[in-house]
Amino acid sequence: MTESQYDVIVVGAGSSGLMSAIQAAQQGVRVLIIEKNKRPGRKLILTGGGRCNVTNRTTRDELIKHIPGNGKFLYSALSQFNQEDIIAFFEDQGVMLKEEDHGRMFPVTDSARTIRDTLLDNCNRLGVDFLLESPVEQVVFTEDKSRVAGVQLATKEIIEAKSVVLAVGGRAYPRTGATGDGYAWAKKAGHTISRLYATEAPLLSDDEIITNKILKGVSLRDVNVTVWDGNAKPIVSHLMDMIFTHFGYSGPAILRCSGHVNQYLYESKADRCRLTIDLQPNLDAADLDSAAESQRDKQVLTILKQWMPERMAEVLLSQLNISATTPFKQLDTEEVAGLWALLKAFPISATGSQPIEKGFVTGGGVNTKEIEPSSMESKLMPGLFFCGELLDINGYTGGYNITAAFVTGTISGWHAAWSSM
Ligand SMILES: Cc1cc2nc3c(=O)[nH]c(=O)nc-3n(C[C@H](O)[C@H](O)[C@H](O)COP(=O)(O)OP(=O)(O)OC[C@H]3O[C@@H](n4cnc5c(N)ncnc54)[C@H](O)[C@@H]3O)c2cc1C
């Protein structure tokens, strides 16, 4: 091995790695960031449809609630660096952010490149060295395996450092470089990897309405989608938009449900998961009754069309064998009750989701029980730190994943630097 040139090596120049390198360098230590791609931040520039939903302006409790994969693990980290600190980090450097619906924060430039470039400018200002187009092959330990010693590149060259931060991401969108390389390294250091699964991914279905493509392309606004377990207990509900596709269901409400569907299918060994769509979450059966009664001479399809797209209304009526042209006043009590029941809980099912590679975020990862929550250091291998999606942490869309990446990146950077001093 060569003489240790660096105090901290960060592997992976994505959201978490760039932030980790900046925060480590700010402590005055020598930092090297190693990235296999030609350019850093390839995934980062794709985020938020190219606009980068950089964080979410919300309370700590709400933030944690929106990180269903081990959000609570972040309590300690968030007490050191939180979503407001992320906003301040950018705004203090003149990168203004704007708030959109549901607290989502974007750069005012509407360009994810602004975020990536700000991170790179910081790295350059603080003297972080970059080694690009250099895939890391493995982490190197001291001979007695009592501490991390550095990394080995694919070229077999070994670079030593006192602390190593693994920031290589998960397995979602592998063309950006996130190909899951870090799991084997973590295992070699003694860690367990919680089962990997797709989250924030469209759902697959063989429901008749999907196979006959009758609703393909129809989108529903502000509907409440609920995932049910085998005992008819709700697992989770999300009130957002959704869309019918040629393979199943997609859109924000469905993406948020997908991790829960995959977990349920795995744990129950069932071949499908039941979901329902409440097409009018703000109206109960009595409200629907009085609204329809006040227009009782109109055709039932006309009445339903005020609450949902026409094609959806036609499906509801055909499932109930009610002719679309029937005036509402001619429906009997049972038919009306059946109509409201279907409108409030339209049943669908999913056989799974698209694979991790096509989802936005990897569920599962390095077991958080083996990581020190206040420093992101391995409890098993001194000097080894983890951050970002490689950890068993996953959030909903809405800026929660980059927040988790920046928060764990910051904490790992600080502590990796201090541990190397
Ligand atoms: C299309 C898309 C849009 C998204 N939009 C948002 C959004 O708007 N807001 C939000 O909060 N979240 C969003 N996410 C999720 C978010 O981007 C990720 O959770 C986050 O970037 C994870 O950061 P990371 O640093 O852990 O991994 P990454 O950003 O994936 O970085 C990992 C880096 O490690 C490098 N690497 C991997 N293996 C090696 C190796 N062997 N040697 C050297 N380098 C290696 C990779 O090339 C990569 O550059 C989106 C995800 C996708 C796919």
The ligand as a Gaussian input file, in Angstrom:
#p B3LYP/6-31G(d) Opt

LIG

0 1
 C      -35.593000       9.670000     -12.244000
 C      -35.453000       9.951000     -10.773000
 C      -35.935000      11.148000     -10.264000
 C      -35.831000      11.404000      -8.889000
 N      -36.290000      12.612000      -8.413000
 C      -36.132000      12.907000      -7.104000
 C      -36.499000      14.194000      -6.604000
 O      -36.880000      15.103000      -7.347000
 N      -36.374000      14.400000      -5.256000
 C      -35.894000      13.441000      -4.410000
 O      -35.826000      13.683000      -3.197000
 N      -35.489000      12.231000      -4.863000
 C      -35.578000      11.956000      -6.184000
 N      -35.119000      10.742000      -6.655000
 C      -34.391000       9.838000      -5.731000
 C      -32.969000      10.382000      -5.483000
 O      -32.421000      10.835000      -6.695000
 C      -32.045000       9.328000      -4.889000
 O      -32.634000       8.731000      -3.761000
 C      -30.702000       9.953000      -4.491000
 O      -30.069000      10.537000      -5.604000
 C      -29.790000       8.914000      -3.884000
 O      -28.525000       9.497000      -3.681000
 P      -27.237000       8.609000      -3.497000
 O      -26.110000       9.542000      -3.312000
 O      -27.470000       7.590000      -2.462000
 O      -27.078000       7.803000      -4.860000
 P      -26.802000       8.343000      -6.381000
 O      -27.278000       9.735000      -6.521000
 O      -27.378000       7.291000      -7.242000
 O      -25.224000       8.341000      -6.475000
 C      -24.457000       7.169000      -6.418000
 C      -23.164000       7.438000      -7.176000
 O      -22.240000       6.385000      -6.916000
 C      -21.585000       6.047000      -8.114000
 N      -21.076000       4.668000      -8.019000
 C      -21.795000       3.518000      -7.963000
 N      -20.998000       2.439000      -7.894000
 C      -19.718000       2.912000      -7.910000
 C      -18.425000       2.305000      -7.896000
 N      -18.284000       0.966000      -7.840000
 N      -17.330000       3.087000      -7.924000
 C      -17.436000       4.435000      -7.995000
 N      -18.622000       5.076000      -8.037000
 C      -19.756000       4.331000      -7.999000
 C      -22.661000       6.186000      -9.179000
 O      -22.129000       6.297000     -10.459000
 C      -23.384000       7.441000      -8.682000
 O      -22.821000       8.602000      -9.239000
 C      -35.243000      10.456000      -8.011000
 C      -34.766000       9.246000      -8.532000
 C      -34.855000       8.991000      -9.896000
 C      -34.320000       7.698000     -10.430000

